[in-house]
Amino acid sequence: MDKQQITYRRATLGDINAVSNMLCILYEMNYDEVLEENEQLFADTNQAFFLALDGDKPVGVSHGSLRREYVNGTNDDLKGYLEAIYVLPEYRLGGIAAEIVKITERWAGMNGCREMASDCLIENTGSYRFHLKNGFEETERCIFFLKTIEPLAYEIRKIDSVLREKVQPVLDESWGGSYIAINGKLWDSRTMPGYVAICDDEILGYLLYDFHDATHQQILEIMVLESIVQNIGVASALVEQVKQTAKSSGVSKIIVMTSNDNAVAYRFYQRRGFTIRAIRLGAMDAARKLKPSIPLIGEGGIPLRDEIEFEYEVLTT
């Protein structure tokens, strides 16, 4: 390694795969989980990633953040935090890690920070020595505790008249009323069949669908899907249930629409066997004429303009 050839810069969204590849090694986590988290972090102005490159090859990464909550040993309300640092093994001991920390500190300083905090596990003596060597001082040692809690038990139920009364107010609030604008039409959600995930009489999520006649076949369309509680598989369970409904009804295809800003939905449906069927340019603009309450700007500040249609081939045997 020629130290003179290593360059450093702030990572952009186009670098997210390189950043995620290195951090999933550091965290010993699944790549998709790290990528999903990083997509949110890249959109947060209080987060920044920096790369060390040998030519075009990323060889090191750091993750810095601006924190306003209490951090052990700090005095200022706003401080920088070294969330992560990783250098490929074959590039270590050449000063890359120290340099990329300096760049991260500079970014924090330019954002008004006068303190830079970090952490490491007590048993990680290498990281401990690295921090001391690079100007950090130990502030406190803490013992963390953990207990296992039982997973939330919920069931998927078909929406009947009683559940409809519980689901509809939640849907109306989330979707700005009972009518859903899809495919250039307004659909009344109050008449759609569906399923609800429920626990102790509390709604955790719901899915509404409808059957349509297409050329030489009938299709099932997922009209609305919302998971109110995250990270316990509610949306997946609802989709699996509607797959079984489609199969038992002799339907060969399931389709679902999502807006052009919903990157989370793209990953969700493709992981569950859906493929992109069509991109309907300007569909959100047309839907807005039917339902003016649809916002102009969606997630991540992205203008809402188009619909992406996904499809799932139902195995009937």
Secondary structure, 3 states (H helix, E strand, C coil): CCHHHEEEEECCHHHHHHHHHHHHHHHCCCHHHHHHHHHHHHCCCCEEEEEEEECCEEEEEEEEEEECCCCCCCCCCCEEEEEEEEECHHHCCCCHHHHHHHHHHHHHHHCCCCCEECCCCCCCHHHHHHHHHCCCCCCCCCCCCCCCCCCCCCEEEECCHHHHHHHHHHHHHHHCCCEEEECCEEEEHHHCCEEEEEECCEEEEEEEEEEEEECCEEEEEEEEEEECCCCCCHHHHHHHHHHHHHHHCCCCEEEEEEECCCHHHHHHHHHCCCEEEEEECCHHHHHHHHCCCCCCECHHHCECCCEEEEEEECCCC
